[in-house]
């Protein structure tokens, strides 16, 4: 399935990207797949709104066996682009899968990762949350310095009253971070204790009033998140918090009057023509989703009632390279894609600049111990030691994926490097270096 029109493409040379760097990138992906450091991988690189390189390697599903020799698979248009841009064979084949639980049977054509395969993008979802917040700001329904307690009464406590919307966007709210952020030996999240905040249905503490019980069930995840002492004062330390983005999702829901997920689809993905981006992938497309573990499969078929769950704002979306290209190009073009305006130019400018500059906000950062974090109002900003121009921004997603935007070159870079291994630095860091060093 084509992800963008043929006329909207050009060659690496026309884009100012060295073909030999692209060949090195392809070889890098092939080797990681062959060495079982990742199950599969795919990328898309565009400049000035035109795609000049994309390719896919390896097995879409961890249940597939090894495929044939060359290790790449591309869509009907992708093959021509990959072949012309990198000089490599882009026939539909793959070296091997990364997942150790895979079978030894040869992979079928359907088992290969394609450039239009759907993948869980995890925390890249947070960029959509930020766009949603700024849309509501433009509508006069929110402001960045508004106390969170204005929307969520559980924050009306001296310990939490100082938390503003912008603190949540920059991960400086003081809310406890994701489990494992401090490399603690026995990490757990607020969801592990949420049961303790559910209303009792029987016994001496039973909540008999149905309306009161319903309210308690709806707020159980919030009260569990806020239980105990805060991690710190707002604005003092960078602590990566996905549950903080769930709070932003709740604010979007209350300010817009519709469920968070509905808002994101109706006001961002659908206007952008992101037809393969979902919170719940349609059953007819399950066979096109990249899965690396059993949980990826269970997530697709999970039909449980989510009425009392947090909004899926910390990482609930599935998407494709091509759809994320559209989203990224919209940001590069100051809020417009295909003639449709999603955000104002001023909102994009404000969202993507460093809002922690000059504040020396420390980030433990999984042991990285960064003395002065950089962060936009949603996007992460590239550091001085990275291969991209100052002002570049984007987000990574667990599992793993990345969307990176380079305004100086007007470039959109998207890649998926799925693996069931805990951490594969070469799949992210070295991929960054190979792409970043390829510009002429």
C-alpha positions as CSV (number, residue, x, y, z in Angstrom):
1,X,0.0,0.0,0.0
2,X,1.6,3.3,-1.0
3,X,2.1,5.7,1.9
4,X,2.6,8.9,-0.1
5,X,2.3,9.9,-3.7
6,X,5.1,9.0,-6.2
7,X,5.4,12.6,-7.4
8,X,6.2,13.6,-3.8
9,X,9.6,11.8,-3.9
10,X,13.2,12.6,-5.0
11,X,16.6,11.0,-4.8
12,X,19.1,11.2,-2.0
13,X,21.4,13.3,-4.1
14,X,18.6,15.8,-4.8
15,X,17.9,15.9,-1.1
16,X,21.6,16.5,-0.2
17,X,22.1,13.1,1.4
18,X,25.1,10.9,0.7
19,X,24.1,7.6,-1.0
20,X,27.0,5.8,0.7
21,X,25.6,6.8,4.1
22,X,22.3,5.4,3.2
23,X,24.0,2.1,2.1
24,X,25.7,2.0,5.5
25,X,22.3,2.6,7.2
26,X,20.8,-0.4,5.3
27,X,23.8,-2.6,6.3
28,X,23.5,-1.5,9.9
29,X,19.9,-2.6,10.0
30,X,20.6,-5.9,8.3
31,X,23.4,-6.7,10.8
32,X,21.3,-5.9,13.8
33,X,18.6,-8.2,12.5
34,X,21.0,-10.9,11.6
35,X,22.7,-10.7,15.0
36,X,19.2,-10.8,16.7
37,X,19.8,-7.5,18.3
38,X,16.4,-6.4,16.9
39,X,13.6,-8.4,15.3
40,X,13.2,-6.0,12.4
41,X,13.7,-2.4,11.4
42,X,12.4,0.3,9.1
43,X,13.0,3.9,8.3
44,X,11.8,6.9,6.3
45,X,13.8,10.1,5.6
46,X,12.3,13.1,3.9
47,X,13.4,16.7,3.2
48,X,11.2,19.6,2.1
49,X,8.2,17.4,2.3
50,X,9.5,14.8,-0.1
51,X,10.5,11.3,0.8
52,X,13.9,10.2,-0.6
53,X,14.6,7.0,1.4
54,X,12.7,4.3,3.1
55,X,13.2,0.6,3.6
56,X,12.2,-2.3,5.9
57,X,14.1,-5.3,7.1
58,X,13.3,-8.5,9.1
59,X,10.1,-10.2,10.3
60,X,7.0,-8.3,11.3
61,X,6.0,-10.9,13.9
62,X,8.1,-12.7,16.5
63,X,6.3,-15.9,15.6
64,X,7.8,-15.9,12.1
65,X,11.0,-17.8,11.3
66,X,14.0,-16.6,9.4
67,X,13.4,-15.2,5.9
68,X,15.5,-15.3,2.8
69,X,18.8,-13.8,2.3
70,X,18.8,-10.1,1.6
71,X,16.9,-8.9,4.7
72,X,14.7,-6.1,3.4
73,X,11.1,-5.8,2.5
74,X,9.4,-2.8,0.9
75,X,6.0,-1.8,-0.4
76,X,5.4,-1.4,-4.1
77,X,6.7,2.1,-4.3
78,X,9.2,1.7,-1.5
79,X,11.2,-0.9,-3.4
80,X,12.0,1.6,-6.2
81,X,12.9,4.3,-3.7
82,X,15.2,2.1,-1.6
83,X,16.9,0.6,-4.6
84,X,17.5,4.0,-6.3
85,X,18.6,5.7,-3.1
86,X,20.9,3.1,-1.5
87,X,21.9,0.9,-4.3
88,X,20.9,-2.2,-2.3
89,X,18.7,-5.1,-3.1
90,X,15.2,-4.3,-1.7
91,X,13.6,-7.6,-2.6
92,X,11.1,-8.8,0.0
93,X,13.3,-10.9,2.3
94,X,14.8,-10.8,5.7
95,X,17.9,-12.2,7.5
96,X,16.3,-13.4,10.7
97,X,14.1,-12.5,13.5
98,X,15.3,-11.0,16.8
99,X,12.9,-12.7,19.1
100,X,14.3,-15.9,20.7
101,X,10.8,-17.5,20.9
102,X,10.3,-17.5,17.1
103,X,9.9,-20.7,15.3
104,X,12.4,-22.1,12.8
105,X,10.0,-22.2,9.9
106,X,10.8,-19.9,7.0
107,X,8.9,-16.6,7.1
108,X,6.2,-16.0,4.5
109,X,5.7,-12.9,2.5
110,X,3.0,-11.8,5.0
111,X,5.4,-12.2,7.9
112,X,7.9,-9.6,6.6
113,X,8.0,-6.1,7.9
114,X,7.0,-3.5,5.3
115,X,7.4,0.2,5.2
116,X,3.7,0.6,5.7
117,X,3.5,-1.9,8.6
118,X,1.7,-0.7,11.7
119,X,3.6,-0.5,14.9
120,X,2.9,0.6,18.5
121,X,4.6,4.0,18.8
122,X,4.4,4.2,22.6
123,X,5.6,7.6,23.9
124,X,5.6,9.3,20.5
125,X,1.9,9.6,21.5
126,X,3.0,12.3,23.9
127,X,3.6,14.7,20.9
128,X,0.0,14.3,19.9
129,X,-1.0,15.1,23.5
130,X,1.0,18.3,23.3
131,X,-0.6,19.3,20.0
132,X,-4.0,18.7,21.6
133,X,-3.2,20.9,24.5
134,X,-2.1,23.7,22.3
135,X,-5.2,23.4,20.1
136,X,-7.3,23.9,23.3
137,X,-5.1,26.9,24.3
138,X,-5.8,28.4,20.9
139,X,-9.5,27.9,21.6
140,X,-9.3,29.8,24.8
141,X,-10.1,26.7,27.0
142,X,-6.7,26.3,28.6
143,X,-3.5,28.2,29.4
144,X,0.0,26.8,30.1
145,X,0.2,28.3,33.6
146,X,-3.2,27.2,34.7
147,X,-3.1,25.1,37.8
148,X,-4.0,21.4,37.2
149,X,-6.3,21.7,40.2
150,X,-8.5,23.9,38.0
151,X,-9.5,20.8,36.1
152,X,-8.9,18.0,38.6
153,X,-10.0,18.5,42.1
154,X,-7.7,15.8,43.5
155,X,-4.8,18.3,42.9
156,X,-6.4,20.8,45.3
157,X,-4.0,19.9,48.1
158,X,-1.0,22.0,49.3
159,X,1.4,19.2,48.0
160,X,0.0,19.4,44.5
161,X,-1.5,22.9,44.1
162,X,1.6,24.3,42.5
163,X,1.6,22.0,39.5
164,X,0.7,23.8,36.3
165,X,-0.1,22.5,32.8
166,X,3.4,23.4,31.6
167,X,5.0,21.3,34.3
168,X,3.3,18.2,33.0
169,X,4.4,18.9,29.5
170,X,8.0,19.3,30.5
171,X,8.1,16.4,33.0
172,X,8.9,18.8,35.8
173,X,5.7,18.4,37.8
174,X,7.2,16.6,40.7
175,X,4.9,13.6,40.1
176,X,6.8,10.4,40.5
177,X,8.4,9.2,37.3
178,X,8.0,6.0,35.3
179,X,9.0,2.8,37.2
180,X,12.7,2.1,36.8
181,X,13.6,5.7,36.1
182,X,15.9,5.8,39.1
183,X,17.1,2.3,38.3
184,X,15.4,1.1,41.5
185,X,15.7,-2.7,42.0
186,X,11.9,-3.4,42.5
187,X,10.1,-0.7,40.4
188,X,6.3,-0.4,40.6
189,X,3.8,2.1,39.3
190,X,0.7,3.7,40.6
191,X,-1.4,1.1,38.8
192,X,0.1,-1.6,41.1
193,X,-1.7,0.1,44.1
194,X,-4.8,1.4,42.3
195,X,-6.9,-1.4,43.7
196,X,-6.5,0.1,47.2
197,X,-8.3,3.3,46.0
198,X,-11.3,1.5,44.5
199,X,-14.5,2.0,46.5
200,X,-15.5,-0.9,48.7
201,X,-18.7,-2.6,47.6
202,X,-19.3,-4.6,50.8
203,X,-18.4,-4.6,54.4
204,X,-18.3,-1.8,57.0
205,X,-16.6,0.6,54.5
206,X,-18.9,-0.1,51.6
207,X,-19.9,2.9,49.5
208,X,-23.6,2.5,49.1
209,X,-24.4,5.6,47.1
210,X,-24.0,4.7,43.4
211,X,-23.1,8.2,42.2
212,X,-20.4,8.5,44.9
213,X,-19.0,5.0,44.1
214,X,-18.9,5.9,40.4
215,X,-17.0,9.1,41.1
216,X,-14.5,7.2,43.3
217,X,-14.0,4.6,40.6
218,X,-13.3,7.3,38.0
219,X,-10.7,9.0,40.2
220,X,-9.0,5.9,41.6
221,X,-6.1,6.1,39.2
222,X,-5.6,9.8,40.0
223,X,-5.6,9.2,43.8
224,X,-3.3,6.3,43.4
225,X,-0.9,8.4,41.4
226,X,-0.9,11.2,44.0
227,X,-0.6,8.9,47.1
228,X,2.3,9.5,49.4
229,X,4.8,12.3,49.2
230,X,5.5,14.1,45.9
231,X,8.8,13.3,44.2
232,X,9.8,16.9,44.4
233,X,8.7,20.5,43.9
234,X,7.4,21.5,40.5
235,X,10.0,22.9,38.2
236,X,13.0,21.6,40.1
237,X,13.8,18.3,38.5
238,X,13.2,16.5,35.3
239,X,11.4,13.2,36.0
240,X,10.0,11.4,32.9
241,X,6.4,10.7,33.8
242,X,4.0,8.9,31.5
243,X,1.2,9.1,34.1
244,X,1.7,12.9,34.1
245,X,0.7,12.8,30.4
246,X,-2.3,10.7,31.4
247,X,-3.3,13.7,33.5
248,X,-2.9,15.9,30.4
249,X,-5.1,13.5,28.6
250,X,-7.7,13.9,31.3
251,X,-7.5,17.7,31.0
252,X,-8.0,17.4,27.2
253,X,-11.1,15.2,27.8
254,X,-12.6,17.6,30.4
255,X,-11.8,20.8,28.4
256,X,-13.0,19.4,25.1
257,X,-16.0,17.5,26.4
258,X,-15.1,14.3,24.7
259,X,-12.9,11.2,25.5
260,X,-9.2,11.9,25.0
261,X,-8.8,9.2,22.4
262,X,-11.7,10.6,20.4
263,X,-10.3,14.1,20.5
264,X,-6.9,13.1,19.2
265,X,-8.4,11.1,16.3
266,X,-11.0,13.7,15.4
267,X,-8.8,16.8,15.6
268,X,-5.3,15.6,14.7
269,X,-5.0,12.2,12.9
270,X,-8.1,12.3,10.8
271,X,-7.6,15.9,9.5
272,X,-4.0,14.9,8.6
273,X,-5.1,11.9,6.6
274,X,-3.3,9.5,9.0
275,X,-5.5,6.6,7.9
276,X,-3.3,3.9,9.5
277,X,-3.0,5.5,13.0
278,X,-5.2,4.1,15.8
279,X,-5.7,3.6,19.5
280,X,-7.5,0.4,18.6
281,X,-6.3,-1.2,15.4
282,X,-9.2,-2.6,13.4
283,X,-9.3,-6.4,13.4
284,X,-9.0,-6.5,9.6
285,X,-5.5,-4.9,10.0
286,X,-4.2,-7.1,12.8
287,X,-2.1,-9.1,10.3
288,X,-0.3,-5.9,9.3
289,X,0.9,-5.0,12.8
290,X,4.5,-5.5,13.9
291,X,4.5,-7.5,17.2
292,X,7.6,-8.5,19.2
293,X,6.0,-10.1,22.3
294,X,2.8,-11.9,23.4
295,X,1.6,-8.6,25.0
296,X,1.7,-6.8,21.7
297,X,-0.8,-9.4,20.4
298,X,-3.0,-9.3,23.5
299,X,-3.1,-5.5,23.3
300,X,-4.7,-5.7,19.8
301,X,-7.5,-7.9,21.0
302,X,-8.1,-6.3,24.4
303,X,-11.8,-5.3,24.4
304,X,-12.1,-4.7,28.2
305,X,-14.1,-1.7,29.5
306,X,-11.7,1.2,29.8
307,X,-14.2,3.5,31.5
308,X,-12.2,3.8,34.7
309,X,-8.7,3.6,33.1
310,X,-6.4,6.6,32.6
311,X,-6.5,8.2,29.2
312,X,-4.0,6.5,26.8
313,X,-2.0,9.7,26.6
314,X,1.3,8.3,27.8
315,X,1.7,5.9,24.9
316,X,-1.4,4.4,23.3
317,X,-1.2,5.0,19.6
318,X,-0.3,2.6,16.8
319,X,1.0,4.2,13.5
320,X,3.2,3.8,10.4
321,X,6.2,5.5,9.0
322,X,4.1,7.3,6.4
323,X,1.5,8.6,8.9
324,X,4.2,9.9,11.3
325,X,5.8,11.6,8.3
326,X,2.6,13.6,7.8
327,X,2.4,14.5,11.5
328,X,6.1,15.6,11.5
329,X,5.8,17.6,8.3
330,X,2.8,19.4,9.8
331,X,5.0,20.6,12.6
332,X,7.8,21.6,10.2
333,X,5.4,23.6,8.1
334,X,4.2,25.6,11.1
335,X,1.1,23.7,11.8
336,X,-0.2,23.0,8.3
337,X,-0.2,19.8,6.2
338,X,-1.9,19.4,2.8
339,X,-3.7,22.7,3.2
340,X,-5.2,21.7,6.6
341,X,-4.2,23.8,9.6
342,X,-3.8,21.9,12.8
343,X,-1.9,24.4,14.9
344,X,-0.9,28.1,14.6
345,X,2.7,29.0,13.7
346,X,3.1,30.6,17.2
347,X,2.0,27.4,18.9
348,X,4.5,25.3,17.1
349,X,7.3,27.8,17.9
350,X,6.4,27.8,21.5
351,X,6.0,24.1,21.8
352,X,9.4,23.3,20.3
353,X,11.7,25.7,22.1
354,X,13.7,24.9,25.2
355,X,11.5,25.8,28.2
356,X,14.1,24.7,30.7
357,X,16.9,26.9,29.4
358,X,18.9,28.7,32.0
359,X,17.2,26.9,34.9
360,X,19.7,24.1,35.5
361,X,17.0,21.5,35.8
362,X,18.7,18.3,36.8
363,X,17.6,15.0,35.3
364,X,18.7,11.6,36.7
365,X,17.6,10.2,33.4
366,X,18.0,6.5,34.0
367,X,21.5,7.0,35.4
368,X,22.6,9.6,32.8
369,X,22.6,12.4,35.4
370,X,22.1,15.3,33.1
371,X,22.9,18.6,35.0
372,X,20.8,20.8,32.8
373,X,18.0,19.2,30.8
374,X,16.6,20.6,27.6
375,X,12.9,20.1,26.9
376,X,10.1,21.6,24.9
377,X,6.4,21.7,25.8
378,X,6.0,18.1,24.7
379,X,9.0,17.4,22.4
380,X,12.4,16.3,23.5
381,X,15.2,18.5,22.2
382,X,18.5,17.2,20.7
383,X,21.6,17.6,22.9
384,X,24.9,19.2,22.0
385,X,26.5,15.8,21.6
386,X,24.1,14.6,19.0
387,X,24.4,14.6,15.2
388,X,21.6,16.9,14.5
389,X,21.5,20.6,14.1
390,X,20.5,22.8,17.1
391,X,16.8,23.2,17.3
392,X,16.0,19.6,16.2
393,X,13.3,17.9,18.3
394,X,11.1,14.9,18.5
395,X,10.3,11.9,20.7
396,X,11.3,8.3,21.1
397,X,8.9,5.4,21.9
398,X,9.5,2.3,23.9
399,X,9.6,-0.8,22.0
400,X,11.4,1.1,19.9
401,X,10.7,4.0,17.6
402,X,11.6,7.6,16.9
403,X,10.3,10.6,15.2
404,X,12.9,13.4,14.7
405,X,12.5,16.8,13.0
406,X,15.4,18.9,11.8
407,X,14.0,22.4,11.0
408,X,17.4,23.6,9.7
409,X,17.2,21.0,6.9
410,X,13.4,20.8,6.9
411,X,13.9,17.1,7.4
412,X,11.6,14.4,8.8
413,X,13.2,11.2,10.1
414,X,11.1,8.3,11.3
415,X,12.4,4.8,12.2
416,X,11.1,1.7,14.0
417,X,13.7,-0.7,15.5
418,X,11.5,-3.2,17.4
419,X,13.1,-5.7,19.8
420,X,12.1,-7.7,22.8
421,X,15.5,-6.9,24.5
422,X,15.5,-4.4,27.3
423,X,18.0,-2.0,25.7
424,X,19.8,-2.1,22.4
425,X,21.8,1.2,22.2
426,X,23.1,0.6,18.7
427,X,19.5,0.4,17.4
428,X,18.8,4.0,18.5
429,X,22.1,5.8,19.1
430,X,24.0,4.4,16.1
431,X,21.0,4.8,13.8
432,X,20.9,8.4,14.9
433,X,24.6,8.9,14.1
434,X,24.4,7.2,10.7
435,X,21.4,9.3,9.6
436,X,22.7,12.5,11.1
437,X,26.1,12.2,9.5
438,X,24.7,11.5,6.1
439,X,23.8,15.1,5.2
440,X,26.1,16.7,2.7
